[in-house]
Amino acid sequence: MCMQVATLPLAHTRKAMANNHFFLLCISFTIASFVISTDVRKEVSKIRPDDLTPTGSDFAYVCDPSRYAKLNLDMSRFAFCDSKLPYNVRAKDLVRQMTLPEKIAQLGNSAEGVPRLALPKYEWWSEALHGVANFGKGTIFDDLVPHATSFPTVILTTASFNESLWKEIGQAVSTEARAMYNLGRAGLTFWSPTINIARDPRWGRIAEAPGEDPFLVGTYAVNYVRGLQDVQGTENHTDLSSRPLKVSACCKHFTAYDVENWKGVDRYHFDARVTEQDMEETFNPPFEMCVKDGDVSGIMCSYNRVNGIPSCADPNLLKQTLRQEWDLHGYIVSDCDSVSVMVTGHNFLNDTYEDAIAQTLRAGMDLDCGKSYPKYTGNAVNQSKVRESDIDKALENLYIVLFRTGFFDGIPAYKSLGKNDICTNKSIELATRAAKEGITLLKNEGGTLPLSTAMFKNLAVVGPHANATIAMLGNYAFESKHPGSPCHYTSPIDGFSTYGKVNYAAGCGDIACNKTSLIPQAVESAKIADATIILVGLDLTVEVEKLDRVDLLLPGNQSELINQVANAAKGPVILVLMCAGGVDISFAKNNPKIKAILWVGYPGEEGGRAIADVVFGLYNPGGRLPVTWYEANYVNKIPLTSMQFRPDDSKGYPGRTYKFFNGSTVFPFGFGLSYTKFNYTTIQTLQTLPVKLGRHTHCHDLNYMANKTKPTCPAVLSNDLQCGEYFKLNIEVKNVGRRDGSEVVLVYSKPPDGIIGTHFKQLIGFKRVFVAAGGREVVNFVFNGCKSLGIVDYASNRLLPSGGHTIIVGDGVASFPLQVTFH
């Protein structure tokens, strides 16, 4: 405190001086500090802003002795540059040396830096959802770094159900990010991944989401975050606050966020009315896994209100849940301009900007993506609405993360990364493999696919996505209004041209396909082709941030194009769907002229090559749908803004996701075919899981159907159990077909019959395994009883029910009972 007296605002200085005894004890040290500060300011007067900002390749790290020498500063004066001290001590020292205005200037995403401390400017906002993007102020693409690898969008990568792939992509992306940082073209903090639940297929940002199941979404988050952040050899660091970071990841958007703009209801005004049961069971578990298992170093709070309170101003969500219950080691940032949205959109409590800043800072939000914190925090302090200690804590959280990334000290292992580590052949091939692993075969009548190059030499490649390039990237990749592009594009036409002679016809002027004038050309192409590939779907004019869909249909005349081409085609017709959310293509599924259907998501820069390789059998598809594809009338039964997952009989609303929806679908969650056939055999199963209770453990009641027998002790709170019971499942997967292939083994648990209001089943494990033709592989699972058999009741209690659970493999190809008993 003594070090700050000379630099506090007048009102605060008078308050400190009022305590004469304190002031007399401190005045000599304060004067000394002022003299040092004055000397430093004289030296700093010679420093140019460009010398402080890491915008060139010569910048290594903040506390580089040669850098301080160049700036004519004595680095030994700054304890925050003493690498022998713990990060929290160094961060506190750095913050304590700042004046209040200097502190406030660091609270926005474009932190101003402090010249007199040789602290450079820093831009916090960079994006790496599926590759380093030109979206965000922290990344710069120019002649030095014109490109970066653009991987498939998350929804398609998730369809691979391959944990190691997700982590490998994260590692590749962070290598390019770190290389760009070394070249002065990126920061070290990347606001990715998006881990919101794909609750409704109409959501505009579903391309960013890892599916509809919270366990799947959370598992994706853990692996991608680990890929981005982990420094080899430090994965199990005991002190998480000092664990080094390759780059800092940020899981977003916390929480219950999945409405963009639907029929006039937008995210800047939307109040998500969510039951505590759904919050505990579905919305929050991915974030909990991201924090606890992924050790993510950043969380972004969302625009929307949750039960009346803006998420960025809710201390229950930020302080209690994220920091206290889940033990977040990192910072919390707003979605961009969320503070302003509180004032101008939500009109929350008729707040002024100063009120909103006070609430978000006290709630635990450290950084404002926007200008509200830097512009109004000073007023909030002067109005006694914000404590300086709250500002200090926020800054310490921020700087500890930057210390961990090596911003201050560097990380030698990444020093050599540069331009040659961006757009490498290895990364491009990984992007191609990721697309192939996610592509999902939805129909293959009579084994039409794969096509043979000997029989199918003349190809009609038609449809609005036949020559797709930018559309294959999806969102959060490369915006055309900013410099930057992928390493390379391989369009579908390019891909199929390596297998035969291509006759291309767009069939539609664009995705909207409002006119039919181009359809005849596509029809004529199909009449003379050995095989016809129709590429249709959606793009960012239909599903994107700030825009939700209103239906589940193909736009405009795309269906007409498909039907006319299919009816006229001489050879087999293959339909390729490029989209994120599901579309109702029942007409094509039931059309015998359409022999095969592939879903390819938004497959990234090498999407055309991946699609062609799958169609011609160079790669055997093994993807599975990570979301349910509903029939078109689903949107008439429930509004997008209804957040409830369970059916609401009083309103006639159906349930959501495979866990609560029992109606007919176009394709169910987890669906996907292969060019070969697999058989499963369960080798070893456990019939009973005995759970030992403590002497003072109480039974918890459950609501059962009247015609079902309720156990004497229906359930126990998971928090009252040690949860040390595990059960194993070993499955032999045999490839009984003629082609090598990968199989995704999905394992579900089903709670005891008769419990009212619980899920039909829940995903508890999955593994992707490669099996050669005629070969067999054993897949081993180990499940925790509490996590894999637990339910959440109406009061949001996590419970372990007793009685007869069922373990289901795949779509029911194998199942066995598991009796949970309490002792």
N, C-alpha and C positions, 0 to 999 in steps of 0.2 A: 504493500500500500504506500510506503514512504516514497518509493521510486516514482509514483504517479502524481503526487500532490502538485508539483509544478506544472503539470500539463492538464489537470482536470479543468472542466468548465468552472466559471467563477462561483456559481452556486455551490458546487461540490467542494471547491477549495475552502470557501467560508465555513461550510459544515465541518470540514476536517480541522480547520483552525479553531473552531469553537471549543474543541477539546484541547485546552492549552497544554495540559500535561503531555498528551500524545504529540502535540506539535513540537514542543521543546525537545522531546526525545528524538524526533525524526528530522528536525530542521537541518542539522549539519549534514546528514546523509543526503537529504533532498537537494541541498545546494551543490554538494559534490556531484550528484547525478546530473544536475542541470549543467554544470561545467562540462562534464563529459559529453552530454547531449549537444552542447554548443560547439565543442570541438568537432564532434562528428558531423554536425550540420555544415561547418566550414569546409570539411573534406568533401561532403556530399554535393556541395554547390558546383563542383566540377564534373559531376557524373551526368552523363546524357541518358535519357530514357531508354535509348536503344541498347545501352550497355547493360541495362537491368533486365531486359525482356528476352526470354529464350525463344527468339524467332529465327535464329541462324544455326547452322550446323556446328558452330564453334562453342555453343553452350553445352556444358556437360552436366553440371548440377550446381545448386545454389551455393553450398558451402565448399566450393573449390578454392583452396588457398590462392591459386594463381589468379582466380577471378577477383578476389578481394584485393590482391596486390595491384591488379590492373586498375581497380577503382580507388586505389590509394586509401584503403580501409584496413584497419587492424582486425583481422578475424577473431583474434583471441579475446576481443572485448565482447563478443556475442556468444553467450552460453548456448544458444540454440544451435550453434555450429559445432559444439563439442560432441563428437560422435560417441564418447564414452558414457554420456548421460542417457538415461531412459527417454524414450520418445515423449512420454507424457510430461516429463520435466522440461524437455527442450521446447515443446509446444507451449507450455505455460510461460516459459521465459520469453519466447517470441511475442506472445500476446501481451504480456505485462510491459514490454518495452514500447508498445504502440500507444499513441494518444487515442482518445475516444473517436475523433474523426477518422483517424487511420484505421481503427478497428471496423468502423461502419463501412468504410470503403472496400472491405474484403468480404462483405456479406452477400454480394451478388455473384452470379455465375462468372461475370467478367471482373475478377478481383483486381484492384488497382495496384497492388503491391505497395511497398514502403521504401522509397529511395534511400532515406537516411539509414535504413537497416540493410540495404542492398537486397531487399526482398523484391523479386521481379513480379510483374503482372502475371496473372495466371487465368486461363480460360478453363472453367470446369466442364463445359458442355461439349462432349464428343459422343458420338453414337457408334455402336458396333453390334447391331442386332443380328446380322448375318454377314458380317464383314465390315471393315471400316468404311463409314459412309461419309458423304459430303454434306450430310444433314447435321447441323450443329456448328457453333462458332469456333470450336476448338480444333477442327481439322481443316487443312489447307491442301488443295490439289492444284498443282501448277506444272510448269515444265520440269521441275525437279522430280516431283511425284505426281504423275498424271493419272495413275490407275491404282486400284486395289482389288483384291479378289472378292467377287460377289457370290456368296454361297446361296443355296436355295433358301426360301423363306422358312421360318421356323415351323409352320404347320406341316410342311412337307418333310423337313428333316426329322420331325417328331415321328412321322409315319414309319420311319425305319425301325423304331423301337430298339435303337442301338445306343446304349449308354456310352460305350467307348468312342463311337463316332461323334457324339455330341461334345465330348471332352476334347477330342482331337481337333474339331473345328474351332473350339474356343482357343486352343493352343496356337493354331495357325493364325487366327485373327489377332491374338495378342502379340504374336511375333511381328506381324505387319504393323500393328499399332505402335509397338515399342521402336521399331525401325523408323517410323514416321516421326516419333517423338525425338529420336536422336538427330533427325534431319530438320528439326524445328517446324514440323508440319502437323503435329498433333499434341494433345495433352496426354495425361496419364490416367484420367478419370473418364470412364465410358458408361453412359446411362443405358445400360442393357444388362440383362434381357427383360422383355415383357413377360410376365408370368401370371396374367389374369386368366381366369377360367373362360373357355369358349362356351358360355352359358346358352347362347342363342345364335343360330347360324346367320342371323341378320346383322350381327355386330360388324361394323366396318373394319375393325382392326384384327379380325380373326386370323389373318395371315401371319401376324406376329405371335400368336398364342400357341402354346404347346398342347392344345387339345382341351377336352371337356372334363377329364378325370383329374382330381386334385393330386393323387399319388403320381400319376404320369407327369403332370405339370411340374410338381415339386422335384421329381427325379431328373427331369430335363434341366431345371434350374440349377440344381446342385452340380451336375456334370459340366454344364456350359460355364458356370461361374468358376468352378475349379480350373477349367481349361484356360480361362482368361487370367485368373489371379495367381495360381500356384507357381511358386518358384521351386524348382526341383530340389528336393532334399529338405524342404522346410514345411511340407504339407502337414506334419504333426507337431508343429511348434507349440510349446506348452503355453507361452504367453501370447494370446491371440492379438493383443494390442500392439505387439511388436513384430508380428509375423510379416515377413517381406511380401510384397505384391508385385507381380509382373506388370499388371495394370490393375486399376480398381474397377470392379464391376458394380452395377447398381440394379437391384431388382425393383421392378415397377409394375403397376401403379397401385399403391396400397391405399384403399382396398375397396372391394365391391364395385369395381370400375368396369363397365362394358356397355355404355351408351354414349354414342358420339352425337348424332343428330338424327332423330327418328320422329318423323311427322311433327316437327316443330319443337320437340323436346331435346335440348342439347345438354352436353356435359357441363356447361358453365352455369346451368340453373338446376340440374337434376338432383333430386334427393332420393338416394337409394334406400328404400325402406326394406330392411333386411332383418330376418329373425336371427336371434342369437344362435339358434340351432344351425342355420345355414352358414353363419359366419364361422362357427367353430368347426363345422364338418366339411365345408367346401371352399369358401372364399379365402380363408386365412391359412390353411395348411401348406399351400405352396410357398408362402412367404416364411412360414415357420421353418420349413425344410431349408429354404434358401439361407436363412440366418444360422440355424443350428448346425446343419450338415454341410452347407456350402461355405460358411464363414464369409458371406458377402460383406463388403466394406461400405456399401451404400444402399439406401432405400429411398425411393421416390414416392411421396404421398400424392394422391390423385386430386383432380379438380372437384369431383362430386362431393355432395354431402352424404353422410351415412347416418340415417335415422336423425336427420335434422342438423347435424354438426359437420362442417367442412372437415374432411379427413386430415388436412394439414393443420387444423386447429384443435384436434382432439387429443388431449393428454392421455386418455385411456388407450388409444391406439398407439401413439408414438412413444410416450414415456413408459407407461405401464406394460404394454404388450411387447413392443419392439425391444426396449432397453432392459426393463426389469425382468420380464418373464422369459424372453428369448435370448437376452444377453447380447444384443447387437454390438459389435465392435466396429464402429464406422460412423458415418454421418447420415443425416436425413435431409433431402432436398425436395423442394416443391416441384410439381410439374410447372411448366413455364407460365408465369404470370398468375399462379394460383392465388397469391395474396391479393392481387388486383381483382381477380374473379370473386373473391369473398366479398369485396366492397361493391363492385359494379354488377355482378351477376347474381350471387346468392342474396345480396343485401342482408348478410348475416348480422342480426342484432342491430341493424342500422349503423354498423361500424364505420368509423373513419379509417383511413389508412393506418393511423397510429394505433387505433384499437386492434385492428387486424394483426399488425406486427407484434403487439404485446401478446396476443393470444397464441400466435404461431410459435413465437420464441419460447413462451412459457410451456407450450405443449411439447416442445422438443424439436422443432424444425430448425435446422442449423443454417441452411443455405437457401437463398431465394433465387430460383431461375427467373430472373426479371430484375426490375429496377426499384421495386417497392422498398426492400430492405435498405439499400444504399440511400434512397431519396428521403425516406420518412422516419428512419430509426432515430436520427438525431432529435427530431421533434418529439418522438415518443419518450425519449429519455428526459428531455426538458420538461415534459408534461408529467413526469413521474409515473409513466405507464410501463416502462421497461427498466429493469435493473441492468447495470453494466455487467454484473456477474453473469447474467444470462447470455449476454453477448460474448463474454470471455469463454464460457463453456462451449458455446456453438463453435467459436473459432478454434478452440483446442481440439474438438472433435474433427474438424476439417484438417487441421495441420498434422494431426497424428496420422491420418490416412496418407497425406502427401509425404510424410517421413517414411512411411512403410513402402511407398512406391519408389523410393530412391530419389525423389525430387531434390532433396537437400544433400544427400550423400552419394548418390549414384548406386547402381548395382553392377558390379564388374562383369557379371555373366552376360549382360545385354549391351555392353559398351560397343561391341563391334558390329551390331546390327545396323544395316543401312539399306540403300536402294536395292541392292542385289537380293535382299530378303523379302521383297515385295513382288507379288505376281510371279512367284517361282513355279516351275513346272509341277513341283510337288503339291503346292496349294491349288493349282488349277485342276490337277487330277483328283484331289480330294473333293473339290467342289462338284466335279463330275460324278464321283462315286457317291457322294451324299444325295445327289438327285436320283441316281439309279436305285439306291437303297430305299428311298422314300416313295418312288412311283408305285402305284397300287393298281393291280389288275382287278377290275370289277366284273368283267364278263369275258368268257372265252369259249364260245359255243363250238363244239366239235373239235377243240384243239386247234383252232384257226391260227393262233399265235403259238410260237414265233413264225414269221414268214421266212421263206427260203429264197435266197438270192438267185438260185437256179430257176425257180418257177415264177418269181415276181420281179421282173426287170423294169417294167414301165409303171411308174407310180403317179397317181394323181394325189397331190398334197394340196388340200383346199381348206378354206375357212379363214376367219379373221385373225387367228393366231398362227397360221401356217408360216408366216414370215416374221414371227415375234422376235424382238430383241429386248427393248426396254421393258416391255410388259412382263418378261420372264423374271425380272428382278424383284417385282413386288414393291413394297414401300420400305422406307428407311434404308435406301441403298444410294442411288445417285439421282438427285433432282436435276432436271435439265437447266434450271436457272442458275446453277452453280457449276464451276469447273469440276472435272473429275468424271471418270467412267470405269467400268470393269476392265480387267486385263484383256479380255477378248470376248466376242460374242460368237456363239454357234447357234444360229437359228434352226428351227425344224427343217426348213428347206435345205440348209447347209448339211444338217445331219443326215437326211435321207438321200442326199445327192451322193454320198459315199457308198450307198447300197444299190442304186439304180438310177435310171433316167427319170427326172422329176418334171412333171407338168403342173405348174402352180397356177391356182386361181383363187383369189381372195374370197369370192362369194358374197362378201359384205364389205361395205366401205370402211367400217370400223366395228368396234364391239357393240355399239348401239344397234347396228344392223337394221336401220329404219327403212331402208329401201331394198327392193327385191331385184333391181336391175342387173346386179352382178351374179345372181344365182345361176342363170342359164349357162354361163361360161364354166362354172364349176361342174354343172351337170354334164356338159359335153366332155369335160376332162375325164369324168368318172366312166363314161360310156366306153372309152377306148383303153382304160388302164387295166393292168393286171391286178392291181390292188389300189384301193382308195383310202387315204388317211384324212379324216376330217378333224381339224383342230379348232375348237370353239371354247367359250367360257366367259370369264369376267376379266376385268382389269381395274385399275385405280380410278376409273370414272364411275365405277359401280360400288366397290367396297374399298374403303380407305378411311384413314383418320378424318374425323369431322363429318363422315357420311355413312350412315347405316343403310342397309337394304330394306325394301318394303315387301319383297316377295322372294320366292325361292326358285324363280324361273330363269331360263336363259333369256337374255335381252332380245328385244325386237323380233326379227325374223330368223334368228339362228335356228330355231326348231324346224322352221319351214325349209331352210337350207339343208339341214341334216336329212329330213325326210325325202326331199326331192333328189338329192344326190344318192342316197341309199337305194331308192327305187330304181334309179337309172344305171347304177353301177354294174359293170360287167363282172368284176371280181369281188373278192371279200371286202367289206367295209369295216374299218377300225375307227372308232370314235375316241378322240383324245380331249379330255377336259382340263383346261388350265384355269384354275380358280382356287380360292381358299375355302370359303364357306360352301356347304353342300348345295346342290341344285337338284330339283326334281326332274330326272331324266327317265321317268318310268316309261315314256313312249319309246325311248331308244333301247332301254333294257328289255322291253317286250317285243321289239321289232326283230323278226328273224333275219332280215336283210343285214342288220348290223351284227356282225359276228363277234366283235370284241370291243371292250371299253376300258380305257386307261384313265386314271386320275393322276395328274402330274403336278398339282399345286402351282406354285410359281417357282420353276426349277433352277433359277439362277443363270449365270452367264453361259454355262455349258449345257443348258437345258435341251437344246436341239440335238446335240450328240447323245445325251442320255436317253431321250425318247426314242431315237432311231435305233440305238443299241438294244433297247428293250424289245422293240417291235420285231427286230430281226434276230433276236435270240442270243446276241453276244452277252447279254446279262439277263438272268432269270429274275423277274420281279418278286419281291417278298414283302412289300410295304403293307401296312394295315391302317385302316382309317382311324385317326385319333379323335374323330367326332362322329356323331350320329347324323346321317343324311335323312332328313324328314321329308314327308310328302308335302306338296305345295299348300294344302289346306291347313297345315300346322299354324301358319301365321294368322289365320282367321280365328284360331281358338284361344290365343293368348297374346297379349301385347308384349312388345320387347321390354317395356318398362316394369313389368311384373317380375320381381327379383326372386320369387319363391321357387324352389326346386321341386318340392312335393306337389302333387295335384291339389287343386283347390276346388272341391266338389261344389261349394256354394256359388262359385262363379263359373263353373264349367271349364276351368283351366286344366289342361293336361300337365303331367310332370315334365321335367327337363332332364336331359342326358339319359344315357342307358341305365343309370341307377334308379330313376324314378319314372321313366316313360315306358309304358307297356303297349303302346299302339303300334300300328304297322309303319314300317319305314321303307325308304328306297334301298338303303344299305345301312346295316347296324354298325355301331362302334366296334372296332377291331376286325372288320371284314377285309379280306384280301385273298386273292387266288395266286396260284403258282403254275408254272409250266410242268411241274412234276407233282407227285403225290406223296404225302407223309403219313405215317401211322405212328400213334403214340402208345406206349406201354408204361404204366406206373410200376416202378420196380419196388419201391418201399414206401409204405404209408403208415402213419401213426393213427390208431383208432381212438385214442383217448388222450386228452391233455389235462392232467391233474394240476390244480392251482392251489397252493398252500396259502391259507389266510392267517393273519395275525389274530391274537386273542381278542383284540378290541376292534376288529374289522366288522363293519356293519353291512348287511345285505341292502341292496337298493331295489326298489320295486320297479316293475315295467308293466305297461298296459298290454294285455293279451286279448286276442279275440275270444269271444264267449265260448266258442266250440273247441278251443285249444286248452290244454292243461298247462298251467303255469308252474314252473319249478318252485320248490320251497324257498330257495334263495335265487331269485331271478337274475340278479346281476350284482356286480361290485364296482364301485368307482375305481377307475384306473389309477388315479392318484393315491388310492389307499393300498395299492398292490406294489410289490417290488418289480413286477413285470419281467421276471427272469426266466419265464417258461418259453421254450422254442419248440417248433416242430419242423421236420424236414420233409421234403418231397423230391423224389428222384424220378425223372421221366426219361425213358428211352425214346428218341425220335429216330425213326427209320425212313429213309428215302426209298420208296418202292417204285419210283418212276425211272425214266431213262435219262434224266438231266440232273446235273448238279444244281443245288439251290439252297437258299436260306429260308429257314422257317422261324417265325416269331411265336414263341410259346407264351401264351397269356394265362395267368392263374388268378382266379377270383375266389372270394369267400362269400358264402350266403349265410345270413344269420338264421337262428332257429325259427321254425315255422310258428306263426301266430303272433309275433311281436307287432304291435300296431305302429305304423308310421315310419318304419325303417326302410332302408334301401332293399331293392331286389337282390343285388349282388354288388360287390366292390372289387376293383382291381387291386391285388396285393403283391403281384410280382410279374415280371416279364423278362425274357431273354431271347435274343436273336442268335441262332446257331446255324452254321453252314454245314450241310451234309452232302457228301458226294453221292452220285447215283449208285444205288445199291448199298450204300453205307448206313451207319447208325452212329448216333452220338447221345451221350447221357447228359442231361441238363439237371443240375442240382440247385435246389432252392432251400433256404433256411428262413423261417418266418418267426417273428416275435408274436406271441399270443395276443398281447394287448393291442399292438398296432394292427395286426392283420385280421383279428376277429372282433375288434371293438366296434361299437356303434355310438352315436350321439343322440341323446333323447331330446324331447321337446324343451327341456329346461337347459339345454346345451351342456349336459354332463357327458363326459366321456366314460363309457361303461364297457365292461367285459361281461357279456351275458353267459349264463350257464346253459347247458342243454346241447342239442344236436345241431351243430353247424355243418355246412357242406362245403367242401373244396371242389371247385369246378375248373377243369382245364379246357382252355379254348372255348368253343361254342357248345361245349358239353360232350366232346369226344371222350372224355374221361371225367369221373367224379368219384368222391368217396366221403363218407361221413366222418366227422370229428367231434367227439363228445367232450365238452368242457365240464369238468367237475370241480367243485370247491371242497376243500378239506380243512 
